[in-house]
């Protein structure tokens, strides 16, 4: 009979309260097709699971894509955003908000980047 392995979170991590929970890093890397974006987010280890809103905005302040995460299980998220609309020329901005429905809300984290021309 084979042995079953389980995944348990690292117990030695110092978990942060909702007031101290924040986004530690945010990166975005466009796929070669210019229609998708690989996004990586790292959050401080939390006691209570937060919510996240990730929004992609073009240079004319048009929303290109939006993703909401309700109480993610992990501190590190990696996902693909699909661009719903063709962005106008110029830099794009990825804005991520970390919040709790009953408060508090951390300051949004923003990064700017450009999608290479095809």
BAFI-3210 file (N, C-alpha, C; in Angstrom, 3 decimals, decimal comma, padded with zeros to 6 digits):
// residues 118
n [1|2|3|4|5|6|7|8|9|10|11|12|13|14|15|16|17|18|19|20|21|22|23|24|25|26|27|28|29|30|31|32|33|34|35|36|37|38|39|40|41|42|43|44|45|46|47|48|49|50|51|52|53|54|55|56|57|58|59|60|61|62|63|64|65|66|67|68|69|70|71|72|73|74|75|76|77|78|79|80|81|82|83|84|85|86|87|88|89|90|91|92|93|94|95|96|97|98|99|100|101|102|103|104|105|106|107|108|109|110|111|112|113|114|115|116|117|118]
n.u [000,846|000,574|002,011|000,316|000,768|000,515|-000,114|001,000|000,802|003,644|004,533|006,216|006,119|005,720|002,700|000,642|-001,506|-004,768|-004,472|-001,756|-001,240|-000,031|000,790|003,651|005,145|004,721|004,469|004,476|004,287|004,166|002,703|003,920|001,969|000,703|-001,831|-002,281|-001,326|001,074|000,811|002,254|001,872|002,856|001,986|002,114|002,477|-000,601|-002,992|-005,727|-007,597|-007,282|-009,004|-008,474|-008,172|-007,414|-006,462|-006,154|-005,115|-005,224|-003,288|-005,129|-006,787|-008,643|-010,292|-008,841|-008,697|-009,879|-009,577|-010,779|-010,046|-011,234|-010,610|-007,963|-006,102|-003,353|-000,119|001,273|000,501|-000,040|-001,083|-002,911|-003,853|-006,296|-006,480|-009,232|-009,882|-008,429|-005,534|-004,769|-002,040|000,959|002,032|000,909|-000,932|-000,839|-002,828|-003,167|-005,269|-005,468|-007,698|-010,084|-013,421|-014,719|-012,937|-009,492|-008,084|-005,376|-002,835|-003,063|-001,048|000,963|002,170|003,907|004,141|004,990|003,483|005,112|005,312|003,700]
n.v [-001,176|002,219|005,252|008,177|011,574|014,774|018,259|020,777|024,046|026,207|026,327|027,937|030,558|034,060|035,370|038,005|040,539|041,736|044,542|044,819|043,333|043,165|043,838|042,380|042,018|042,676|041,663|041,751|040,141|040,278|037,939|036,433|036,662|039,062|039,373|038,363|038,274|037,453|037,368|037,922|037,825|038,551|038,200|039,367|036,879|035,924|036,203|036,266|035,690|037,869|039,940|040,515|042,899|043,136|045,187|046,124|048,851|051,108|053,714|055,748|055,586|053,518|050,548|047,481|044,871|042,863|041,290|039,516|038,305|036,331|035,860|034,392|031,313|031,086|032,722|033,453|034,250|033,276|033,970|034,175|036,957|037,881|040,086|041,997|043,985|045,829|047,447|050,962|052,778|053,087|053,107|050,543|050,134|048,220|047,678|046,782|046,025|045,346|044,174|044,005|042,985|044,097|046,044|046,502|048,466|048,145|050,290|050,773|048,908|049,656|049,062|049,948|049,168|048,093|046,573|044,682|045,532|043,752]
n.w [000,000|-000,846|000,464|001,457|000,719|002,215|001,852|003,908|005,206|005,739|009,008|010,464|009,715|010,289|010,824|009,580|010,918|009,798|009,555|009,095|006,843|003,546|000,067|-001,122|-003,445|-006,949|-010,204|-013,797|-016,897|-020,290|-022,583|-025,636|-027,625|-027,189|-026,137|-023,697|-020,218|-017,859|-014,433|-011,279|-007,831|-004,578|-001,255|002,124|004,681|006,039|008,755|008,507|005,609|002,852|000,362|-003,140|-005,764|-009,099|-011,616|-015,005|-016,821|-019,572|-021,297|-021,645|-019,548|-019,744|-018,786|-019,278|-018,447|-015,716|-012,579|-009,799|-006,577|-004,105|-000,858|-001,158|-000,901|-000,678|-000,208|-002,386|-005,633|-008,966|-012,156|-015,290|-017,108|-019,407|-022,101|-022,620|-024,361|-027,088|-026,270|-026,249|-027,802|-025,901|-022,411|-020,120|-017,080|-014,189|-011,522|-008,184|-005,526|-002,121|000,239|002,959|003,420|005,670|006,310|007,184|004,405|002,241|000,810|-002,717|-005,038|-007,775|-011,077|-014,048|-017,528|-020,880|-023,722|-026,064|-029,561|-032,177]
ca.u [000,000|001,410|001,816|-000,278|001,417|-000,356|000,553|000,677|001,516|004,808|004,063|007,182|005,958|005,059|001,480|000,322|-002,903|-005,323|-003,911|-000,364|-001,137|000,209|001,372|005,103|005,672|003,784|005,161|003,656|005,096|003,287|002,956|004,335|000,822|000,246|-003,231|-002,329|-000,342|001,351|000,881|002,692|001,642|003,234|001,344|002,697|001,699|-001,729|-003,807|-007,073|-007,439|-007,784|-009,492|-007,630|-008,703|-006,304|-007,029|-005,229|-005,626|-004,358|-002,818|-006,268|-007,557|-009,663|-010,062|-008,575|-008,966|-010,115|-009,661|-011,031|-009,729|-011,913|-009,933|-007,030|-005,561|-001,896|000,522|001,840|-000,465|000,431|-002,237|-002,882|-004,945|-006,582|-006,863|-010,558|-009,931|-007,138|-005,071|-004,238|-000,587|001,493|002,212|-000,233|-000,741|-001,475|-003,098|-003,664|-005,761|-005,676|-008,680|-010,982|-014,756|-015,040|-011,781|-008,916|-007,669|-003,988|-002,610|-002,893|000,293|000,858|003,357|003,687|004,917|004,485|003,384|005,883|004,567|003,723]
ca.v [000,000|003,419|006,271|009,392|012,776|015,931|019,553|021,612|025,318|026,369|026,832|028,829|031,919|035,046|035,800|039,404|040,891|042,456|045,896|044,737|042,554|044,024|043,228|042,477|042,193|042,601|041,670|041,424|039,802|039,992|036,784|036,821|036,972|040,416|039,338|037,812|038,817|036,619|038,227|037,302|038,660|037,949|038,886|038,970|035,783|036,543|035,453|036,239|035,802|039,126|039,946|041,286|043,347|043,383|045,908|046,549|050,106|051,641|055,092|056,659|055,228|052,520|049,250|046,457|043,580|042,932|039,996|039,605|037,114|036,354|035,047|033,383|030,377|031,137|034,037|033,720|033,997|033,409|033,748|034,802|037,886|038,027|041,451|041,969|045,015|046,198|048,662|052,032|052,888|053,666|052,188|050,014|050,152|047,142|048,161|045,728|046,486|044,320|044,727|043,143|043,566|044,895|046,897|047,675|048,382|048,572|051,187|050,015|048,766|049,854|048,979|050,313|048,392|048,176|045,324|044,843|045,508|042,471]
ca.w [000,000|-000,941|001,480|000,924|001,221|002,327|001,869|005,052|005,096|006,605|010,297|011,097|009,200|011,134|010,135|009,854|011,169|008,637|009,475|008,654|005,621|002,389|-001,121|-001,058|-004,806|-008,066|-011,494|-014,965|-018,064|-021,430|-023,432|-026,985|-028,479|-026,910|-025,696|-022,344|-019,301|-016,673|-013,255|-010,029|-006,645|-003,299|-000,130|003,402|005,275|006,740|009,715|007,922|004,154|002,284|-001,016|-004,049|-007,040|-010,009|-012,750|-016,045|-017,368|-020,626|-021,110|-021,662|-018,357|-020,062|-018,162|-020,280|-017,838|-014,274|-011,891|-008,366|-005,812|-002,822|000,150|-001,699|000,094|-000,596|-000,155|-003,705|-006,704|-010,342|-013,016|-016,604|-017,419|-020,833|-022,436|-023,227|-025,402|-027,662|-025,598|-027,093|-027,717|-024,674|-021,284|-019,380|-015,629|-013,442|-010,160|-007,309|-004,224|-001,109|001,179|003,704|003,290|006,864|006,562|006,536|003,005|002,045|-000,333|-003,966|-005,607|-009,221|-011,901|-015,452|-018,478|-022,256|-024,461|-027,302|-030,820|-032,904]
c.u [000,893|001,034|001,260|000,402|000,423|000,481|000,070|001,434|002,681|004,380|005,000|007,045|005,273|003,877|001,121|-001,180|-003,453|-004,742|-002,494|-000,192|-000,999|000,761|002,879|005,721|004,557|004,602|004,179|004,567|004,151|003,695|003,305|003,166|000,253|-001,188|-003,392|-001,159|-000,170|001,574|001,311|002,499|002,099|002,679|002,066|001,842|000,618|-002,388|-005,200|-006,930|-008,064|-008,455|-008,538|-008,433|-007,507|-006,895|-005,932|-005,856|-004,664|-004,047|-003,935|-007,255|-008,735|-009,304|-009,959|-008,920|-009,118|-010,201|-009,858|-010,709|-010,370|-011,229|-009,017|-006,405|-004,069|-001,381|001,090|000,824|000,218|-000,754|-002,052|-004,099|-005,076|-007,045|-008,190|-010,681|-008,520|-006,660|-004,593|-002,730|-000,176|001,557|000,879|000,100|-001,516|-001,599|-003,719|-004,039|-005,977|-006,623|-009,438|-012,371|-015,156|-013,922|-010,691|-008,584|-006,248|-003,909|-002,453|-001,430|000,132|002,213|002,964|004,603|004,309|004,438|004,135|004,984|004,733|004,405]
c.v [001,242|004,431|007,539|010,599|013,926|017,195|020,316|022,921|025,374|027,030|027,833|030,279|032,818|035,592|037,220|039,582|041,596|043,862|045,911|043,996|043,479|043,215|043,463|042,664|041,987|042,666|041,286|041,198|039,467|038,698|037,289|037,218|038,379|040,495|038,799|038,341|037,850|037,560|037,390|038,303|037,883|038,833|038,471|037,840|036,357|035,589|035,231|036,499|037,097|038,882|040,791|041,687|043,721|043,979|046,339|047,737|050,601|053,114|056,128|056,343|054,302|051,211|048,190|045,074|043,766|041,516|040,253|038,259|037,259|035,342|033,975|032,555|030,551|032,577|034,442|033,309|034,181|033,066|034,489|035,702|037,956|039,450|041,405|042,954|045,276|047,478|049,701|052,074|053,505|052,656|051,738|050,074|048,995|047,620|047,030|046,329|045,272|044,906|043,613|043,771|044,462|045,866|046,076|047,409|048,906|049,534|050,354|049,990|048,831|049,645|049,380|049,480|048,583|046,780|045,526|044,768|044,157|042,648]
c.w [000,000|000,133|000,842|001,558|001,220|002,320|003,094|004,913|006,077|007,913|010,944|010,618|010,219|010,342|010,559|010,085|009,929|008,473|008,916|007,329|004,422|001,228|-001,065|-002,435|-005,824|-009,344|-012,595|-016,157|-019,222|-022,143|-024,831|-027,872|-028,250|-026,412|-024,282|-021,538|-018,133|-015,499|-012,053|-008,898|-005,423|-002,183|001,140|003,990|006,208|007,734|009,144|006,428|003,623|000,932|-001,837|-005,275|-007,902|-011,281|-013,708|-016,776|-018,447|-020,384|-021,165|-020,543|-018,656|-019,381|-019,254|-019,741|-016,330|-013,717|-010,405|-007,725|-004,442|-001,905|-000,436|-000,577|000,329|-000,592|-001,504|-004,760|-008,048|-011,231|-014,333|-016,746|-018,930|-021,085|-023,200|-024,374|-025,894|-026,974|-026,613|-026,914|-026,382|-023,553|-020,688|-017,897|-015,021|-012,002|-009,350|-005,956|-003,332|-000,080|001,892|003,622|004,470|007,219|007,200|005,068|002,895|000,867|-001,602|-004,409|-007,117|-009,874|-013,327|-016,327|-019,856|-022,851|-025,775|-028,547|-031,498|-034,243]
res [x|x|x|x|x|x|x|x|x|x|x|x|x|x|x|x|x|x|x|x|x|x|x|x|x|x|x|x|x|x|x|x|x|x|x|x|x|x|x|x|x|x|x|x|x|x|x|x|x|x|x|x|x|x|x|x|x|x|x|x|x|x|x|x|x|x|x|x|x|x|x|x|x|x|x|x|x|x|x|x|x|x|x|x|x|x|x|x|x|x|x|x|x|x|x|x|x|x|x|x|x|x|x|x|x|x|x|x|x|x|x|x|x|x|x|x|x|x]
***
